Amino acid sequence: MTNTWEMGRLYIMATLQELEKRLAALEERVAEIKRDAAAARVLASDSDRDVTLLGEEIAAHTRVLSAMRGTQLEHGRVIDTLADHADECSGKLAADLTDIARLLRELIDRQ
């Protein structure tokens, strides 16, 4: 390096060899930054794809849950109908048993 005074300021002048060395280091750093940027683009692309796939999976799960809800509502209606039918049958059975008991008393009373 050489020193030069110009208008009251000290300028340090680099030699050609020093400039070449600094330029090589700068070029290497730029190449490294380009590699990092390329890797970042790949990661961003993969991340975007992953987010899209995750969104599709969530949508599929939502459709399954909605279908299950519909099935549960339908099953609930069927169970209600069966419960009503069981109540009817239970009432008829109680009435029939009362009739059978009455008929048996009548038969016993005739003897």
C-alpha positions as CSV (number, residue, x, y, z in Angstrom):
1,M,0.0,0.0,0.0
2,T,1.1,3.5,-0.6
3,N,0.1,6.7,1.1
4,T,-0.7,9.9,-0.9
5,W,-1.6,13.3,0.4
6,E,-4.0,15.3,-1.6
7,M,-5.6,18.5,-0.6
8,G,-4.9,17.8,3.1
9,R,-6.3,14.2,3.1
10,L,-4.4,11.0,3.3
11,Y,-5.4,8.5,0.7
12,I,-4.2,4.9,1.0
13,M,-3.7,3.4,-2.4
14,A,-3.9,-0.3,-2.7
15,T,-1.5,-2.2,-4.9
16,L,-2.8,-4.1,-7.9
17,Q,-2.1,-7.4,-6.1
18,E,-4.1,-6.3,-3.0
19,L,-7.0,-5.2,-5.3
20,E,-6.9,-8.6,-7.1
21,K,-7.0,-10.4,-3.7
22,R,-10.0,-8.2,-2.5
23,L,-11.8,-8.7,-5.8
24,A,-11.3,-12.5,-5.6
25,A,-12.7,-12.5,-2.0
26,L,-15.6,-10.3,-3.1
27,E,-16.4,-12.6,-6.1
28,E,-16.3,-15.7,-3.8
29,R,-18.7,-13.9,-1.4
30,V,-21.1,-13.0,-4.3
31,A,-21.0,-16.7,-5.4
32,E,-21.8,-17.8,-1.9
33,I,-24.7,-15.4,-1.7
34,K,-26.0,-16.7,-5.0
35,R,-25.8,-20.2,-3.7
36,D,-27.7,-19.2,-0.6
37,A,-30.3,-17.4,-2.6
38,A,-30.8,-20.5,-4.8
39,A,-31.2,-22.7,-1.8
40,A,-33.6,-20.2,-0.3
41,R,-35.7,-20.3,-3.5
42,V,-35.8,-24.2,-3.4
43,L,-36.8,-24.1,0.3
44,A,-39.5,-21.5,-0.5
45,S,-40.8,-23.6,-3.3
46,D,-40.9,-26.8,-1.2
47,S,-42.6,-24.8,1.6
48,D,-45.2,-23.5,-0.8
49,R,-45.9,-27.1,-2.0
50,D,-46.1,-28.4,1.6
51,V,-48.6,-25.6,2.5
52,T,-50.7,-26.5,-0.5
53,L,-50.7,-30.2,0.4
54,L,-51.5,-29.4,4.0
55,G,-54.5,-27.2,2.8
56,E,-55.7,-30.1,0.7
57,E,-55.4,-32.5,3.6
58,I,-57.3,-30.2,5.9
59,A,-60.1,-29.8,3.2
60,A,-60.3,-33.6,2.9
61,H,-60.6,-34.0,6.7
62,T,-63.3,-31.3,6.8
63,R,-65.2,-33.2,4.1
64,V,-64.9,-36.5,6.1
65,L,-66.0,-34.8,9.3
66,S,-69.0,-33.2,7.5
67,A,-70.0,-36.6,6.1
68,M,-69.6,-38.2,9.5
69,R,-71.8,-35.5,11.0
70,G,-74.5,-36.2,8.4
71,T,-74.3,-39.9,9.1
72,Q,-74.6,-39.2,12.9
73,L,-77.6,-37.0,12.4
74,E,-79.2,-39.8,10.2
75,H,-78.4,-42.4,12.8
76,G,-79.9,-40.2,15.5
77,R,-83.2,-40.0,13.5
78,V,-83.2,-43.8,13.1
79,I,-82.6,-44.3,16.8
80,D,-85.4,-41.9,17.6
81,T,-87.7,-43.8,15.3
82,L,-86.6,-47.1,16.8
83,A,-87.1,-45.8,20.4
84,D,-90.6,-44.6,19.4
85,H,-91.4,-48.0,17.9
86,A,-90.0,-49.8,21.1
87,D,-92.2,-47.6,23.2
88,E,-95.3,-48.6,21.1
89,C,-94.3,-52.2,21.3
90,S,-93.8,-52.0,25.0
91,G,-97.2,-50.4,25.4
92,K,-98.9,-53.1,23.3
93,L,-97.1,-55.8,25.2
94,A,-98.2,-54.4,28.5
95,A,-101.8,-54.3,27.2
96,D,-101.6,-57.8,25.8
97,L,-100.2,-59.1,29.1
98,T,-103.0,-57.4,30.9
99,D,-105.5,-59.1,28.5
100,I,-103.8,-62.5,29.0
101,A,-103.8,-62.1,32.8
102,R,-107.6,-61.2,32.6
103,L,-108.3,-64.2,30.4
104,L,-106.4,-66.5,32.7
105,R,-108.4,-65.3,35.7
106,E,-111.6,-65.9,33.8
107,L,-110.5,-69.4,33.0
108,I,-109.5,-70.1,36.6
109,D,-112.8,-68.6,37.8
110,R,-114.8,-71.0,35.5
111,Q,-113.3,-74.1,37.0
